[in-house]
Amino acid sequence: RLFNIKTVDDFQKKIIGNHLLKWVLDNSTDNLTFSGLEHLDPNKSYVFISNHRDIVLDSAIIDYILHFNGHDVPYIAFGDNLLFNEAIEDLIRINKAFIVKRDLPLKQQLIEAKHLSEYINTLLTTGNHIWIAQKEGRAKDGIDRTNPAIIKMFYLSERKKHKDFSTYIKTINLVPVSISYEKDPCDRIKARELYQVSKKGEFKKKKNYDLVSMAAGISRDKGNIHVAFSKPLTEECSNEKEVASAIDSAIQQNYHLWPGNYIAHDTLAGDSRWKEHYSETDKQNFISRFKDLRAEVREIALQCYANPVTNKFREKTGELS
């Protein structure tokens, strides 16, 4: 079959999309749904900026949806901390990924950011899409926040060409994307890590820790998944912080809440405010997921599921839910 693969697009569509990713979704999810593709013009380039919950699958699932609905597959930003060996490095690059270098000295960070900015803007002006996570690292606590430095990086190489920041942001067609997993396959791993941080002030990763998380994210049960594509940003934003805030608002408003999110919120609050969103069976099944965790870790795991409820309704009402 590989003899029929002539291009990167062939490899992505015929091997990754049609076989590997389809197998992952068929064997570890109940259903994949999406919304908002009507906002996209197949003839335009977009910067898809999403919340970040899974090391590999966030971008892969977005690619999968776009591909099977008539859109080109984006180039994806991938941190160099995840290049475990040459085989993974080759696999990443052949999937239209570009490497983001991290943990550089301050002076080198600026040089690398400018190179990255130039590369991204060249891709966009030549008709390609980009995917990038809203911040470095996964939102392990369930709080999705955009790092303004990412927006600043986009503009870094374009300041002399586009004097007006707001106009530039509209030109690149920023599309906030919300990806929501009913069951986070790494929820227990994340909760234990957050507990260690709360107790010791840091968490020291063991060798191959990220590789273990990648494997768990790919193979373990995720329940249902929903991906929501927002409209491209059209707000008048005068700086990167305002853009980040607009992205956060869109991601949180369009985040799909599952029964487990409401159950976690009610359990922690000690009430039944959201009981219309779940059954008693739903509650028992969800709570049993964490029954063997120590109490402090279990509370953190529940908080990770509850935070999207708080964020979504704070965004809607301006008040804590």
C-alpha positions as CSV (number, residue, x, y, z in Angstrom):
1,R,0.0,0.0,0.0
2,L,2.9,2.4,0.7
3,F,4.0,2.1,-2.9
4,N,0.9,4.2,-3.8
5,I,2.0,7.0,-1.5
6,K,3.6,9.7,-3.5
7,T,3.1,12.9,-1.5
8,V,2.7,14.1,2.1
9,D,-1.0,14.7,1.4
10,D,-1.3,11.0,0.2
11,F,0.3,9.8,3.4
12,Q,-1.9,12.0,5.7
13,K,-5.1,11.1,4.0
14,K,-4.6,7.5,3.0
15,I,-2.5,6.2,5.9
16,I,-3.1,8.5,8.9
17,G,-6.7,9.6,8.3
18,N,-8.3,6.7,6.5
19,H,-6.6,4.0,8.6
20,L,-4.6,4.9,11.8
21,L,-6.8,7.7,13.1
22,K,-10.0,6.0,12.1
23,W,-8.9,2.9,14.0
24,V,-8.1,5.0,17.1
25,L,-11.5,6.7,17.0
26,D,-13.4,3.5,16.3
27,N,-11.7,1.7,19.2
28,S,-11.6,4.4,21.9
29,T,-14.5,6.8,21.3
30,D,-18.3,6.4,21.3
31,N,-19.0,9.3,18.8
32,L,-17.2,12.2,17.2
33,T,-19.3,15.3,16.4
34,F,-18.5,18.8,15.3
35,S,-20.1,22.1,14.6
36,G,-19.3,25.5,12.9
37,L,-17.7,24.4,9.6
38,E,-20.2,26.6,7.9
39,H,-18.2,29.5,9.1
40,L,-15.2,28.4,6.9
41,D,-14.5,29.3,3.3
42,P,-12.6,26.4,1.6
43,N,-10.8,29.1,-0.5
44,K,-9.3,31.0,2.4
45,S,-6.4,30.3,4.8
46,Y,-7.0,30.0,8.5
47,V,-5.2,29.9,11.8
48,F,-6.9,27.4,13.9
49,I,-6.1,28.0,17.6
50,S,-7.6,25.5,20.0
51,N,-7.7,24.6,23.6
52,H,-5.2,21.9,24.4
53,R,-6.2,18.7,26.3
54,D,-4.4,15.8,24.5
55,I,-0.8,15.8,23.3
56,V,-1.5,14.2,19.9
57,L,-5.2,13.9,19.3
58,D,-6.3,17.6,19.6
59,S,-4.6,18.5,16.3
60,A,-5.2,15.1,14.7
61,I,-8.9,15.1,15.3
62,I,-9.2,18.7,13.9
63,D,-7.2,17.6,10.9
64,Y,-9.5,14.5,10.5
65,I,-12.7,16.6,10.5
66,L,-11.4,19.2,8.1
67,H,-10.1,16.6,5.7
68,F,-13.3,14.6,5.5
69,N,-15.3,17.8,5.0
70,G,-13.5,19.2,2.0
71,H,-10.9,21.4,3.7
72,D,-7.1,21.2,3.5
73,V,-5.2,19.8,6.4
74,P,-3.4,22.4,8.5
75,Y,0.3,22.6,9.2
76,I,0.6,21.9,13.0
77,A,2.9,23.4,15.6
78,F,4.7,20.7,17.6
79,G,7.0,21.3,20.6
80,D,10.5,19.9,20.4
81,N,10.2,18.5,23.9
82,L,8.1,15.7,22.3
83,L,10.7,14.6,19.8
84,F,11.6,11.4,21.7
85,N,13.5,9.7,18.9
86,E,14.2,10.0,15.2
87,A,11.2,7.8,14.2
88,I,8.8,10.1,15.9
89,E,10.6,13.2,14.5
90,D,10.2,11.8,11.0
91,L,6.6,10.9,11.5
92,I,5.8,14.4,12.9
93,R,7.5,16.2,10.0
94,I,5.8,14.0,7.3
95,N,2.5,15.1,8.8
96,K,3.0,18.7,7.9
97,A,4.3,19.6,11.4
98,F,6.7,22.3,12.2
99,I,8.8,22.3,15.3
100,V,8.6,24.9,18.0
101,K,11.8,25.1,20.0
102,R,11.4,25.5,23.7
103,D,13.6,26.2,26.8
104,L,16.0,28.5,24.9
105,P,18.0,31.3,26.3
106,L,16.2,34.6,26.3
107,K,18.1,36.1,23.3
108,Q,17.7,32.9,21.3
109,Q,14.0,32.9,22.1
110,L,13.5,36.2,20.3
111,I,15.4,35.0,17.2
112,E,13.5,31.7,17.1
113,A,10.2,33.5,17.6
114,K,10.9,35.8,14.6
115,H,11.9,32.8,12.4
116,L,8.7,31.0,13.5
117,S,6.6,34.1,12.7
118,E,8.1,34.4,9.3
119,Y,7.5,30.7,8.5
120,I,3.9,30.8,9.7
121,N,3.1,34.0,7.7
122,T,4.7,32.5,4.6
123,L,2.5,29.4,4.9
124,L,-0.6,31.6,5.3
125,T,0.2,33.8,2.3
126,T,0.8,30.7,0.1
127,G,-2.7,29.3,0.9
128,N,-2.1,27.0,3.8
129,H,-3.8,26.6,7.1
130,I,-2.1,26.5,10.5
131,W,-3.0,24.8,13.8
132,I,-1.5,25.8,17.1
133,A,-2.5,25.2,20.7
134,Q,-3.6,28.3,22.7
135,K,-0.7,27.8,25.1
136,E,2.4,25.6,25.7
137,G,1.3,22.4,27.4
138,R,-2.1,20.9,28.1
139,A,-4.7,22.6,30.2
140,K,-4.5,19.9,32.9
141,D,-6.8,21.7,35.3
142,G,-9.5,22.2,32.7
143,I,-9.0,26.0,32.5
144,D,-8.5,27.0,28.9
145,R,-6.5,30.2,28.7
146,T,-4.6,31.6,25.7
147,N,-1.0,32.8,26.1
148,P,-0.8,36.3,24.5
149,A,2.8,35.6,23.6
150,I,1.5,33.3,20.8
151,I,-0.4,36.2,19.2
152,K,2.6,38.5,19.7
153,M,4.7,35.9,17.9
154,F,2.4,35.9,14.8
155,Y,2.8,39.6,14.4
156,L,6.5,39.8,15.2
157,S,7.7,39.5,11.6
158,E,4.9,41.5,10.1
159,R,5.1,44.7,12.1
160,K,6.7,46.7,9.3
161,K,4.3,45.3,6.6
162,H,1.1,45.7,8.7
163,K,1.3,48.8,10.8
164,D,-2.2,48.3,12.1
165,F,-2.3,45.3,14.5
166,S,-6.1,44.9,14.4
167,T,-6.2,44.8,10.6
168,Y,-3.4,42.2,10.6
169,I,-5.3,39.9,13.1
170,K,-8.4,40.0,10.8
171,T,-6.2,39.2,7.8
172,I,-4.9,35.9,9.2
173,N,-8.4,34.6,9.9
174,L,-8.0,33.4,13.5
175,V,-10.5,30.6,14.2
176,P,-10.9,29.6,17.9
177,V,-11.6,25.9,18.2
178,S,-13.1,24.1,21.3
179,I,-12.3,20.4,21.6
180,S,-14.2,18.6,24.4
181,Y,-13.6,15.0,25.5
182,E,-16.4,13.4,27.5
183,K,-13.7,11.3,29.3
184,D,-10.2,12.6,29.6
185,P,-8.1,9.4,29.2
186,C,-5.3,11.1,31.2
187,D,-7.5,12.5,34.0
188,R,-6.0,10.5,36.7
189,I,-2.5,11.1,35.5
190,K,-3.1,14.8,35.4
191,A,-4.8,14.9,38.8
192,R,-1.8,13.2,40.5
193,E,0.6,15.6,38.8
194,L,-1.4,18.6,40.0
195,Y,-1.5,17.2,43.5
196,Q,2.3,16.9,43.5
197,V,2.6,20.5,42.4
198,S,0.2,21.6,45.1
199,K,2.2,19.8,47.8
200,K,5.8,20.1,46.6
201,G,5.6,23.2,44.3
202,E,6.8,21.2,41.3
203,F,6.4,18.0,39.5
204,K,9.5,16.2,38.2
205,K,8.7,14.1,35.1
206,K,10.2,10.7,34.9
207,K,11.8,9.4,31.8
208,N,9.2,8.8,29.0
209,Y,6.4,10.5,31.1
210,D,5.1,12.4,28.0
211,L,5.3,9.2,25.9
212,V,3.2,7.4,28.5
213,S,0.6,10.2,28.4
214,M,0.6,10.2,24.6
215,A,0.0,6.4,24.6
216,A,-2.8,6.8,27.2
217,G,-4.5,9.6,25.3
218,I,-4.5,7.6,22.1
219,S,-5.6,4.2,23.4
220,R,-7.9,4.8,26.4
221,D,-11.6,5.4,26.4
222,K,-12.6,9.0,25.5
223,G,-16.4,8.5,25.4
224,N,-17.9,11.2,23.1
225,I,-15.9,14.0,21.6
226,H,-17.2,17.3,20.2
227,V,-15.2,19.9,18.2
228,A,-16.7,23.4,17.8
229,F,-15.2,25.8,15.2
230,S,-16.0,29.4,16.0
231,K,-16.4,32.2,13.5
232,P,-13.1,33.9,12.5
233,L,-12.3,36.7,14.9
234,T,-13.6,40.1,13.7
235,E,-13.3,42.0,16.9
236,E,-11.3,45.3,17.0
237,C,-8.3,44.2,19.1
238,S,-5.5,46.7,19.7
239,N,-3.0,44.3,21.3
240,E,-2.3,40.6,21.9
241,K,-4.0,40.5,25.3
242,E,-7.3,41.6,23.8
243,V,-6.9,38.9,21.1
244,A,-6.2,36.3,23.7
245,S,-9.3,37.3,25.6
246,A,-11.5,37.1,22.5
247,I,-10.1,33.6,21.8
248,D,-10.8,32.5,25.4
249,S,-14.3,33.8,25.2
250,A,-15.1,31.9,22.0
251,I,-13.5,28.7,23.2
252,Q,-15.3,28.8,26.5
253,Q,-18.7,29.7,25.1
254,N,-18.5,26.9,22.5
255,Y,-17.1,24.2,24.8
256,H,-19.4,21.3,24.8
257,L,-20.3,20.2,28.4
258,W,-20.9,16.6,29.1
259,P,-22.8,15.0,32.0
260,G,-19.5,14.4,33.9
261,N,-18.8,18.1,33.9
262,Y,-22.1,18.9,35.5
263,I,-21.8,16.0,37.9
264,A,-18.3,17.1,39.0
265,H,-19.5,20.7,39.6
266,D,-22.5,19.6,41.7
267,T,-20.5,17.1,43.7
268,L,-17.9,19.7,44.6
269,A,-20.6,22.3,45.4
270,G,-22.6,19.8,47.4
271,D,-25.8,20.6,45.6
272,S,-27.8,19.5,42.5
273,R,-28.0,22.7,40.5
274,W,-27.3,21.0,37.2
275,K,-29.2,17.7,37.9
276,E,-31.3,18.1,34.7
277,H,-28.1,17.3,32.7
278,Y,-27.5,13.9,34.1
279,S,-29.1,10.8,35.6
280,E,-28.4,9.0,38.9
281,T,-26.8,6.2,36.8
282,D,-24.6,8.8,35.0
283,K,-23.5,10.1,38.4
284,Q,-22.7,6.7,39.9
285,N,-20.7,5.7,36.8
286,F,-18.8,9.0,36.7
287,I,-17.9,9.1,40.4
288,S,-16.8,5.4,40.4
289,R,-14.1,6.4,37.8
290,F,-12.1,8.0,40.7
291,K,-13.1,5.7,43.6
292,D,-9.6,4.3,44.2
293,L,-7.9,7.7,44.3
294,R,-7.0,9.3,47.6
295,A,-9.5,12.0,48.6
296,E,-7.2,15.0,47.8
297,V,-6.4,13.7,44.3
298,R,-10.0,12.8,43.6
299,E,-11.1,16.3,44.5
300,I,-8.5,17.7,42.0
301,A,-9.8,15.3,39.3
302,L,-13.3,16.4,39.9
303,Q,-12.3,20.1,39.8
304,C,-10.7,19.5,36.4
305,Y,-14.1,18.4,35.0
306,A,-16.0,21.1,36.9
307,N,-13.9,24.1,35.7
308,P,-15.3,24.2,32.2
309,V,-18.8,24.6,33.7
310,T,-17.6,27.5,35.8
311,N,-15.8,29.1,32.9
312,K,-18.6,28.8,30.4
313,F,-21.3,30.3,32.7
314,R,-19.0,33.0,34.0
315,E,-18.4,33.9,30.4
316,K,-22.2,34.0,29.7
317,T,-23.3,35.8,32.8
318,G,-20.2,37.6,34.1
319,E,-20.7,35.7,37.4
320,L,-19.3,32.6,38.9
321,S,-21.6,29.6,38.5
